[in-house]
Amino acid sequence: MSRYTKRIVFTVLPLLVAAALLLSSCDIVFGSLDSMKTGDYLRSYDSPDGRYTLEVYHGIGGATVDFSIVGVLVDNSAENKDKKNIYYRYHESEATVVWDSDTVVTINGIRLDVSKNETYDGRHDD
């Protein structure tokens, strides 16, 4: 193996792998709610007028990761029933959901107005 090839293999390649790992971990920690993966379906809650449905899921956990709750809003009035992640909180295994009005929902004490596109991402709490 030439000296130039060894330099690429032992210097540049490990740096590229490290950069890829760093970028993927940033997406997990700081990514958008839209990139949040849902896990096991728990229950659906319809808004009083039936326009919206909030689907609640256990977030994908694992051997070293605790449960989380993911709330997915379904707009039933849209032609293709648009879905959007609007709620995420780590260390939760159950959800209490109350529709306060046709467009305001409270999930585990967090109040969101879906007509204003409000979301809650617990990863950004202090």
DAURDA-V961203 format. One record per pair of residues at least 12 apart in sequence whose ideal C-beta (glycine too) atoms are under 10 Angstrom apart, sorted by the first residue. I is the first residue (numbers start at 1). GAP is how many residues later the second one is. D is the distance in whole Angstrom. If there is no record, write none. Layout:
i=(I I)
gap=(GAP GAP)
d=(D D)
This chain:
i=(28 29 30 30 30 31 31 32 32 32 33 33 33 33 33 33 33 33 33 33 33 33 34 34 34 34 35 36 36 36 36 36 36 36 36 36 36 36 36 37 37 37 37 37 38 38 38 38 38 38 38 38 38 38 38 38 38 38 39 39 39 39 39 39 39 39 39 40 40 40 40 40 40 41 41 41 41 41 42 42 42 42 42 42 42 42 42 42 42 43 43 43 43 43 44 44 44 44 45 45 45 45 45 45 45 46 46 46 47 47 47 47 47 47 47 47 47 47 48 48 48 48 48 49 49 49 49 49 49 50 50 50 51 51 51 51 51 51 51 51 51 52 52 52 52 52 52 52 52 52 52 52 52 53 53 53 53 53 53 53 54 54 54 54 54 54 54 54 54 54 54 54 54 55 55 55 55 55 55 55 56 56 56 56 56 56 56 56 56 56 56 57 57 57 57 57 57 58 58 58 58 58 59 59 59 59 59 61 61 65 66 66 66 66 67 67 67 67 67 67 68 68 68 68 68 68 68 68 68 69 69 69 69 69 69 69 69 69 69 69 69 69 69 70 70 70 70 70 70 70 71 71 71 71 71 71 71 71 71 71 71 71 71 71 71 72 72 72 72 73 73 73 73 73 73 73 73 75 84 84 84 85 85 86 86 86 86 86 86 86 86 86 86 87 87 87 87 87 87 87 87 87 87 88 88 88 88 88 88 89 89 89 89 89 89 89 89 89 90 90 90 91 92 92 92 94 95 95 96 96 98 99 100 100 101 101 102 102 103 103 103 104 104 105 107 108 108 110)
gap=(95 94 91 93 94 90 92 53 87 89 37 38 39 51 52 53 54 55 86 87 88 90 49 50 51 85 50 21 23 24 32 34 35 36 49 51 52 85 87 20 22 23 33 48 17 18 19 20 21 22 30 31 32 33 34 45 47 50 18 19 20 21 22 28 29 30 31 17 18 19 20 21 27 14 15 16 17 31 13 14 15 16 27 28 29 51 52 53 55 12 13 14 52 54 12 28 30 53 26 50 52 53 54 60 62 28 30 53 26 29 52 53 54 55 56 57 58 67 51 52 53 54 55 27 28 50 52 53 54 26 27 52 23 24 25 26 27 51 52 63 64 21 22 23 24 25 34 47 50 51 53 62 63 19 20 21 22 23 28 30 17 18 19 20 32 33 41 43 45 51 53 58 60 15 16 17 18 19 28 30 13 14 15 16 31 38 39 40 41 51 52 12 13 14 15 28 38 12 34 35 36 37 29 30 31 33 34 29 32 25 24 25 26 27 22 23 24 25 26 27 19 20 21 22 23 24 25 54 55 18 19 20 21 22 23 24 25 26 27 28 38 39 53 15 16 17 18 19 22 25 13 14 15 16 17 18 24 26 34 36 37 39 41 48 49 12 13 14 15 12 13 14 32 39 41 44 46 39 30 33 35 34 36 19 21 24 26 28 31 32 33 34 35 18 20 21 23 25 31 32 33 34 35 31 32 33 34 35 36 18 19 20 21 31 32 33 34 36 32 33 35 31 15 16 30 14 12 13 12 13 13 15 12 13 12 14 12 13 12 13 15 12 14 13 13 12 14 12)
d=(9 7 10 7 9 9 9 8 9 8 8 9 10 8 4 7 8 6 6 8 5 9 10 7 6 10 8 10 7 9 9 6 10 9 5 9 5 8 9 9 7 5 8 9 8 9 4 8 7 7 10 10 5 9 6 10 8 10 5 5 5 4 7 8 8 10 7 6 5 9 9 9 10 7 8 6 8 10 8 5 6 6 8 9 10 9 8 7 10 8 5 9 8 8 7 9 8 9 9 9 4 8 7 8 9 9 8 8 9 9 5 10 8 5 7 9 7 8 6 9 7 5 9 10 10 9 9 4 9 6 9 9 10 7 6 5 10 7 8 9 10 6 7 6 7 8 10 8 8 7 8 6 9 9 8 4 9 6 9 9 6 7 6 8 8 8 9 6 8 6 7 9 9 9 7 4 8 6 8 10 6 7 6 8 8 9 5 10 6 8 10 7 5 8 7 9 9 8 9 7 9 9 7 9 8 9 10 10 9 9 6 5 9 8 10 8 7 7 4 9 10 6 6 5 7 6 8 8 10 7 7 5 9 9 4 7 7 5 10 10 8 7 9 6 9 7 5 9 10 9 10 7 5 3 8 9 7 8 8 5 9 9 8 9 8 7 6 7 8 8 5 8 8 9 6 10 9 8 9 8 8 7 9 8 8 10 6 7 8 7 5 7 9 9 5 8 7 7 10 7 5 8 8 8 7 5 6 7 10 8 7 10 8 7 8 4 9 8 6 7 9 8 10 6 8 8 6 6 6 8 9 10 10 9 9 9 9 8 4 8 10 9 9 9 7 9 10 9)
